[in-house]
């Protein structure tokens, strides 16, 4: 069964209008997809987390300034810009002390692109339960799992 459509001046206008609407919908879909992908790539924070005295601040200073610093137990976060080959990352050194960790963790995990979990190799045997508990807490965090943050 075939349809024979008679060519009339009105049919050409109708087909052209349908084609333009289809192209407009396609273009709008592409623009929305690009904007959605771009907004999901705005996460540029890399969080340094670990227990107290695990070497987070030492790693932070080595990454950003390429020099060692003497550090003490932090009560506030350290923030710095790290330029990689592909993009600019913001490194956030989150304090490991139990009283302030949650405050900073909750503040930065939303915009987190990656997490660097730091473990002190000298004290890992004595702190194994605390290290495991913190690592479990990070791995099972709903925000980290939803954003598919790299660890």
N, C-alpha and C positions, 0 to 999 in steps of 0.2 A: 504494500500500500504506500503510495507516495502522495505527497501533498504538492499541489501546484499552486503557487502563490502568484497571483497576477501582479505584475509590476505596475505600481501606481506611484505618483509623486509622494503620497502620504506615507507609504510603506518605507521608503528610503529615509525619510525624516524620523520615523519610529525606530528603525534599526540603528540609526546614528545616535539617537538619544539614549537608547539602551546601552550601546557600546560606551558612550561617555559616562553614564552612571556606573557601569561595571568598572571602568578604569578609575573613576573617582573613589569607589569603594576599595579597590585594590591599593591605590595610592595611600588612602587614609589608614588602611590596615598596616601597610609597610611603615608608615611614619609612627604609628602607635607602637609597633613592635620595636623599632629602633629606640624610641624614647624609653620604653620599658627596660630594654637591655642596658641602655646607658645609665638609667637610674639605679639598676642593680649593681653596677660596677663602681659606684661612688664609695663603697666600703674600701678604705685604704689603711685602716688601723691594723697593726700587728702587735698583739699583746704578749708581753713577757710575764709569765706567771710561774709561781713556785712557792715553796715554803720560805720562811724567813732565813736569811743568811745562805741562800742557795746559789748566789752569784748572779742574780738578775741585773743588778746595777752595774756590776763589772762587765757583763756582756753588753749591756746598753751603752756604756761608755766606749767599749772597744768597737762596737758597730758604728757609732756615730762620730767618735773623735779619734779612734785608733790609738788610744792611750789608756793606761790603767789609772784608776782613781781609788782612793781609800774611801770606802763607804760604810755607812752605819745603817741600822734598821730604819727603813723608810716609813714615814707616816703619810706621805702624799705621793702621787704618781710623778714620774719623770716622763716628759714628752719631748721627742725630737724628730726631725725629718731625715729620712734615709733615701738617697737617690739610687735606685737600681738601674739596670740597663734598660728596662722597659718602662718603669713609672716611678712616681714619687710615693713613698710609703711613710706613714707616721708610726713610729715606734713608741709604744706606751709601756713603761715599766710599772707594773701594778705592785703595790706593797704586799708582802706575804703575810703580814701580821693578821691574825684572825679577826681582830676588831675592825680593821679598816678594809680588809680584802673585799668583803661583800659589797661595800659601798662603791668602790671603784670598778669591780667586776660588773656589777649591774649597770653602771654608767657607760662602760665602753664595749660590752659584748654585743650590743645592738649594731654598732658600726664596724664590727670586727671582720677583717678579711682572713686573718690567720692568728693562731696561738702558738707561741713557743713555750713549751713546758720545760722549765729548768730544774735539774736535779743535781745536788751536790754529791759527787761520787765518794767523798770522804765520810759523809754522815748518812748515806742512804741506808746502810744496814741498821742503824739505830732509829731512823725516822721512817722506816718502810711503811708502817701503818698510816702515818700522816700523809706521806707522799701518795699512797694508793687511794686514800680517801679524797684528797684534792683532785687527783687525776680522774677519779670516778665522777666527782662532782662536775668537772668540766666536760667530760665526755657525754654525760647524760643531761646536760643543760638543754632545755627545749629550744632556746634561741640559737645555740650553736648548731644543733641538729637541723633546725629549720633553714638556717642560712647556708648550710653545708660548708661551714667554716673549716679551713685546713688546719690540721694540728701537726 
